[in-house]
């Protein structure tokens, strides 16, 4: 009896997305650059909108890649980058930075790194295990870390001065206003996409189960550690720039799988493209729906992502 390797499986829906996603991304970026007071004024586009759009592209791509990494690691379509607690740690670090007068991005990155360190320390045996039940245990550890970080964030918010409180709350629900470092985020996303494409066979086999991957000669512990580090790096970088933007890592990989993308060979580059489209589109809506007021992009992604994900769950069950 022969078995077909996962990297040789056909992806029926991959063909259409090879050209549709780049076109959709181009249309989304064009729309984002044109929305707002001033229309196509070159100075406004170059100085205000383009940096924001680049940041949105990078944030969306990284969050989607983090979600894909977590879903591979835990073999669970409900896995999300925030299950690691890295997002909660980043938020806690950002609030602490506000109180201490330290750069916001520095506090966010340090908070995400500390959350990752705690996860690795508490989950050493589970990461080394070939038992698939370790995935559920890692989810519980991540949920515990996220709950602790959320409680500490709430306590610190009570100590935040009134003039800084509104900015902190707006950042915690996701905000791309004034966001920078978009070029660096896009570059990091490209590097991570190349890494996942290079490691596609290892991760495809891990999706078959840790025991099967081990029997096929894959180093299960090393693969799990790689995915944890990749997800934490992507999440920490995105949260440091835009705050906590939810549902991107949860919805995007699963939506592409339902559309026919199954192999990591395809998902490695389509997932960041789709994540970029989602965040830039959500930010454009957040800027344009209630002008001159601006809504938090995290609220838009949650409002759109929650019903979409419920619809996907119904399709899976059907």
N, C-alpha and C positions, 0 to 999 in steps of 0.2 A: 504493500500500500504506500503510495507516495503522497506527499503533502506539498502544497505550493507555498513558497516563501512569501511573506507579506509584501516584500518589495516588488514582487512580480504580479501582484494583484492589479486588476484593471480598475481605473477610476472613471466610471461612466460620465460623471459630470465635469471632469477636469478640462475637457476641451474648450467648452464655452467660456469658462472662467479665465482661461489663459489670455484671452483678448478682452473680455468684458470688464475685468477688474481694473486694468490700467486705464481703460476709457472712462470708467466710472470715477476713478481717482482724479483724472484730469478734469472732468466735469465738476466734481466736488470742489477742487481747488479753485477753479475759475469762478464758481459761484461764491465761494468764501471771500475771494479777493474783491468781488464787486459789491458785496452787501455792506451797507452802511452809508452814513452821510459823506458826500464827496464823490460818490460813484467811482469812476476810473481815474481819479486824480493820481498822478504818478507818485507824488511825494507822500500822500497818505498810504498808498499801497506799499511803497518801499519801506517807509519808516514805521508804520503801525500794523498793517494787516499781514504783510509777508512774514515778519518774525513770529506772529501769533499762529499763522497757518503752519509754518514749519514746526513750531512747538507742538501743535495739535497732531501733525503727521507722526512725529516721533513718539509722543505719548501714546497715541492709539496703537501704533505698531508694537511698541514695547509691552503694553498691557495685554494685547492679544497673544504675543509670543509667550508671556509669562503664563497665561491661561493654558496655552497649548502644552507647555512644559509640565504644568501641574496635572493636566488630564492624562498625559503619558505616564507620569510618575505614579499617580494614584489609580490609573485605569478606571477613572470615574468621570463621566461627562459633566457632573455637577462641581467638579473641582475648579477653583478660582485662585488667582494669585494672592488674594487676601486671606486665603485659608492658612497661609504660612505665618500670618501675623506680621509680615513685613510692612504692609500698609499701615496697620495700627501703630507699629513702632516708628514709622516715618512721621505720622501725624503727631505722636507724642514728642518726638525729637524737635519737630517744627515749633510746637507750642513752647517747649522749653527754650528754644532759641529766641523766640519773641520776648520771653521774660528776662533772659540773660543778655539780650542785645547782641546775639551772635547771628551770623548770616543764616537765613532761613534754609537755604539749600544744604548748608553744612549740617545743621541740626537734623534735617530730614534724612540725609544719607547715613549719618551716624546712628540714628534711631532704627533705620531699617537693618543696618549691619548688626546692631546689638540683638535685634529680634531674631535674625538669622542665626547668630551665634548661639543663642539660647535654644533654638530649635535643633541645631546640630548636636548640642550637648545633651539635650533631653532625649533625642531620638537616635542616638548612636547605635543601640542594639537593633532598633527597627530597620534602620538603613542597611545594616549588615545582614539582616535576616532575608532568607529566600521565601518566607511565608507571605502570601498576598494579603493576609490580615494586617500586616504592618501598615498598609496604606490607610486603613481606617483609624489605626492608632495615631498615625501622623496627623490626620485630619483633626482628631480630638486635641492633640497637643497644639496645633496651630490655632484652633478655636479658643483654647484656653489662653494662649498668648495674646490673641486679638482682644479677648474680653478684658484681660488685665491692662493692656495698653489703652483700651477705651475708657476704663474706669480711671486710670491715672490722668488721661487727657481731660476728662470731666473735672477732676479735682484741680488740675492746673488752670483750667479755664476760669474757675472761680477766683483765681489770683491774678488773672490778666487784667490790666488797666482798661477802662471803658473805651479809650481811644484806639486800642489795639484789638478789642474783643470782636468787633464786627469783621475786621480783616481776617482774623483767625478763623471765625466761623465760616466765612465765605470760602476760605482756602480749603477747609476741611471737607466741604461738599463739592470741591472741584472747581477750579477757576483758571482760565488761560489768559486773563487780562494782564498785560505786561509781561507775559512769559517770554523767556529768552532761551538760548542754548539749543534751539531747535535743530541746527545743523549737527551738533554733537549727538543729540538723541537719535536722529536719522542714521548717522554713521554707526552708532552702537547697535541699532536695530539691524543694519545690513551685516555687521559682523556676526551677530547672533543667528541671523538667517543662514549665513554661510556655514556656521558651526553645525546647526541642526541638519542642514542638507548633507554635510560631510558625515555626520553620525547617524544618518537616517536608518541604516540597516540595524544598528544596535537598538535604537529606540523603537523601531517597528517590531523587533523581536521582543522587547520588553513589554509591549502592548499585548503580546500573546500570553503573558504571565511570567512571573519571575522564575518559576521552576523550569518552564520551557526555555526561557532565555539562558538560564544557567546550563541546561543540558546542551544547548547550541553553542556553548563556549563563551557566552558574553559575561563580562564582569558586572554582576548585578549591583553590587555595592557602589562601584565606581560610577555606573550609569545613573544611579539614583542621586549620588552626590552631585554629579554634573547638572542634573535637572534642577535640583534644589538651588544650586548656586546661580544657574541661569535665570530661574524665576525670580529669585531675590534681587539679583542685579537689575533685571528689567523693571521690576516693580519699584525698587528704591529710586532708580533714576527718573521714572515717570512721576512718582509721587512728589519727588523733590521739586519738580518744575510746575506741576499742575494740581497738586493736592490729590485727594482721594476721589478718583473718577471710577465709578463702579460699573459692573455688568459687561464691560468690554471683553475681559478675559474669559468670562463665563459664556457669553453668547456667541462670539465670533467663531471659535474653533468648531463648536458643535453645529452651528449653522452651515458651515462649509462642508462638514461631514454629511449632513442631511442633504446637501446639494450634490453629493457624489464624490467629494474629495475624501479619500481614505488613506492614501499613502503619504508618508511624511515627505517624500520626494516632491509632492505637490503642495502640501500644507506648509512646508518650510517657508515658502515665499508668498503664498496666497493669504495666509493668516495675517502677517503684518500689513499687507496692502488693504485687506478688508478692515482691520482695526483702525488704520489711518483714515479710511473713508468714514467710518462710523463716528470717530471723535471730531473730525473736521466738520462733518455735516451737523453733528449735535451742537458744536460751538457756534456755527453759523446761525442755527435756529435760536440759540440762546442770545445771540447779539441782535437778531432781527425781529423776533416775535413781539418784543415789548419796548421798542426804542422810544425814548432814549435810555430806558433802563436796561440793565443787563442781568440775565439769569445765570445761575451757576451751571456749568456744563455737566457736572456730576448729577444734578437733578434731572437734566434732560435725558442723559443716558439711562438713568434708572427708570424714568417714566416710559421710555421707548423699550428698554431692554427687558423689563419685567413681563409685560404682556407677550412680547415676542418669544421669550423663553418658555412661558406657559404654553404657548401655541406649539413650540417645538416638542415639549414633553408630551402633549396630546398626540402629536404625529408619531412619536416614538412608540407610545403605548398602543396606538392603532395599528 
